[in-house]
């Protein structure tokens, strides 16, 4: 843990994934699917993924509305780091596969705003490809060895490693270099 604290202290920029890393939204996604199924008179219990485009579009609309009204569950340990580095005027970027409108709604609920939010919606290739991280690096103009990424999934970790960045796996605190 001391090693990680030292790396956090020395880093100049921090990239945070959103869903599963900074916040927990799995329950909101499930609730949105349940409500969308109800509206379309489809059985949620018999859903097979990937779902139809009609159901997916309905779920997206329900989810966006929910983001305005429902409480967002924070990953307290990661959120504490997020607030700490922002208070020290370090560069902070959210790099997420989620849709821009979802990311924007979630960021509105955070006490402090990141310098940049990068949504997978605008990329031909999302995580596990490094494109989003490569773009973020160019936008903030910080050396790769001064950037620390927080991720919660194999896809996200692979994406950051392919961009030659150090990554903290928030599931267990493992540092990947």
N, C-alpha and C positions, 0 to 999 in steps of 0.2 A: 504494500500500500504506500510506503514511503516513496518508492520509485515512481509510482503514479502521481503522487502529490508533487514531486519534483518536476515531472514532465508537464503537469498542468501549470505550475508556476512559470516555467520557461516558455510555454507556448504563447504565441502572439495572436493566434486565431483559432476558433473552435467551430466545428461543423457538427450540428446535431440533426439526427434523423428525428422525425416527428412521432408517428404512430409506433407505440411500443418502446420508444426510447425516452422522449421527453414527456409524452402523455400516453395514457391507455385509452383506446377507443373501441376495442373489440366488442364490448357490450353495447355501445351505441350503434355500431354497424349491424350487430345481430338484431337489435330493436328496430332499426330502420328496415331491415329485410322483412321482419315479422309484420310491420305496419304496411309495407308495400304489398306483401302477399295478401294481407287482409283486404286492402283496397282492390286488388286485382282478383280476389276470390280464388287464390291459389293456396294449396296446403304448404305451409312452411316446413313441416316435418318431412315432406317428400322431395324437398329441393335437391337438385343435382347441379353441381357447379362444373363448368361455368353456366350461369343462368341465362335466360333469354334476354335479348336486348331491351325488350319492353319492361321486364322486371328490373333490370339493372338501372334503366333510366328513371323508373319510379323510385327505386331505392335511393338513387343519388339526390333526387328532389327532397325526399323525406329526410335524408341525412343532413342536408344543408339547413333545413328548417330546424332540425334538432340541435345543431351546433349553436344556433342563436338562443335556444331556450334551456338546453340541458347543461348540467354541470360537467366540466371536463375533469377527469381523474388525472392528476399529475403523478409522474414518477418522481417522488419527492427527492430522492438522492441525486438524480440527474438534474432536476430543476434547481436544486440548491447550487450546483456547479454552474449552471446556466446563469443564474442571477449573480453569482459571485464574479464570474468573468466579465459580465456586462458592467458591473459596478467598478471594475478595474479598467474600464475602457478598452478591453480587448475586443477584437473583431469577432462577431458572432453571426453565423449563417445557418439557416435551417435548410437542409437538403432532403427533400422528401419526394417519394413517388406519387403522393396524393395529388388530387386536383387542386389547382390554384385557389379556387373559391373556398374549398375546405380548409386549406392551409391558412388563408387570410382570416377566416372566421375563428379558427383556433388561436392564431396569433393575437387577435383582438382581445382574447380572454387572458392572455399572459400579462403579468404586471409590467414587464419590461419588454420592449420590442427588439428583435434582432436587427442587425445592419442590413440583412438581405434574406429573402425567402426564395428558394429555388424549387420550383415544382416540376415534377416529371412530365407534366402535361405538355410541355413545350419541347420535349426531346424525342427524337426518333427511337432512341435506345435508352431505357431507364435501368436502374439497378437490376442486375448485377454488373452492368457495363459501367465504365468509369466516366462517361460523358458528363454527367451532372457535376461530379466532383472536379473534373478538369475545368469546366465552365466557372465554377465557384472560385477556384484558385486564380484564374485570370481576372475575375471581377474584383477580388480583394487585394491582389498583388502582394501576397505574403509567401515567403519561401516555404516549400513543402515540409521541410524539417521543423518548421515553426507552427505547423497546423496539427491539431489533434481532433480526431473524429470520434463521435459517440454513436454507436449503432447497436441494434438489437437482433439483427437477422443475418443469416449466412449470405444472402444476396447483398445486403448493405455492406457487410464487412468485406466481401469479395470486391465490390465496386470501389471502395476506398483503397484497398490494398493494390488494386490494378492502377489506381491513380498515384501510387507510391506514397501513401499517407499512413501515419500511425493511427491505429484504431483501438478504442476501448469497447470491448463487448460488454454492454450494460447488463446482460443477463447474469454475468458472474465476475465482472471487473477485470477480465483478462485483457492484457495489452497485446495487440498484434502489431508487429512491425515488419 
